[in-house]
């Protein structure tokens, strides 16, 4: 089975996001639900190129839900590290704050060669 198929499994993604993304959002206590929508779904036996969005429903301590859209692009032979480093620098320097859509980088395991951006 191709390792990227894990990102299409809601249970796997919720556990992954609880570990890797929830710590970036201290105002939330948990992730209630994730709706996965593939935009590009090219998966073969050992290679892949996918673009997914995750409608992520975070839960606040008072029970209120808040929706955050997270987009992921992954390709087995195109590491996203250079894009990650460039966007991280621009975000840290404050250059992206006034954009209509402000990318905020999240961490996905390097073994999946994916870049996720909170939009």
C-alpha positions in Angstrom: 0.0 0.0 0.0 1.3 3.5 -0.9 2.1 5.4 2.3 0.4 8.6 1.1 -3.0 6.8 1.3 -2.8 7.5 5.1 -3.7 11.1 4.4 -7.1 10.0 3.0 -8.0 8.2 6.3 -9.9 10.5 8.7 -8.9 8.6 11.8 -5.2 8.7 10.9 -5.3 12.4 10.0 -7.2 13.3 13.2 -4.5 11.5 15.3 -1.7 13.1 13.2 -3.2 16.6 13.5 -3.7 16.2 17.3 0.0 15.5 17.6 1.4 17.9 15.0 -1.1 20.7 14.5 -3.2 21.1 17.7 -0.1 22.4 19.6 0.0 25.4 17.2 -3.5 26.4 18.4 -3.5 26.8 22.2 -7.1 28.2 22.1 -8.4 24.8 21.2 -8.5 21.7 23.3 -9.2 19.0 20.6 -10.1 18.3 17.0 -13.7 17.1 16.7 -13.8 16.3 13.0 -11.9 16.5 9.7 -13.5 16.4 6.3 -10.9 15.4 3.6 -11.3 16.7 0.1 -8.9 15.6 -2.6 -8.1 18.1 -5.4 -5.4 16.1 -7.1 -5.3 12.3 -6.4 -2.6 10.7 -8.5 -1.6 7.6 -6.5 0.2 4.6 -8.0 1.9 1.6 -6.5 5.0 3.5 -5.1 4.6 7.1 -6.4 2.1 9.9 -5.8 1.2 13.5 -6.3 -1.7 14.7 -4.2 -3.3 17.9 -3.2 -5.8 17.7 -0.3 -7.8 20.0 1.8 -8.8 19.2 5.4 -11.8 21.0 6.8 -10.7 20.8 10.4 -13.2 21.4 13.2 -11.4 22.5 16.3 -13.1 22.4 19.7 -12.8 25.2 22.3 -13.0 24.6 26.1 -16.5 26.1 26.1 -17.7 23.6 23.5 -17.7 26.0 20.6 -16.4 24.7 17.3 -14.2 26.6 14.9 -13.4 25.6 11.3 -9.9 25.9 9.9 -9.0 25.0 6.4 -5.7 23.2 6.0 -4.3 22.4 2.5 -1.6 19.8 1.9 0.5 19.2 -1.3 2.6 16.1 -1.5 4.8 14.5 -4.2 7.0 11.5 -3.7 9.9 13.1 -5.7 9.6 16.8 -5.0 10.5 17.5 -1.4 8.7 20.6 -0.1 11.4 21.6 2.3 12.6 24.5 0.2 9.1 25.9 0.0 8.6 25.4 3.8 11.8 27.2 4.6 11.0 30.2 2.3 7.4 30.5 3.7 8.6 30.1 7.2 11.1 32.9 6.8 8.5 35.2 5.2 5.9 34.4 7.9 8.5 34.9 10.8 9.6 38.2 9.2 5.9 39.4 9.1 5.9 39.7 5.3 2.7 37.5 4.9 0.6 39.0 7.6 -1.3 41.5 5.4 -2.1 39.1 2.6 -5.7 38.1 2.0 -4.8 34.5 2.6 -1.9 34.2 5.1 -0.1 30.9 4.8 0.9 29.5 8.2 3.0 26.4 8.0 2.2 23.2 9.8 4.3 20.1 10.3 3.6 16.9 8.6 6.0 13.9 8.8 8.9 14.3 6.3 8.4 10.6 5.3 5.2 11.8 3.5 7.1 14.7 1.8 4.2 17.0 2.3 3.7 20.6 2.9 0.6 21.7 4.8 -0.5 25.3 4.9 -3.2 26.8 7.2 -5.4 29.1 5.1 
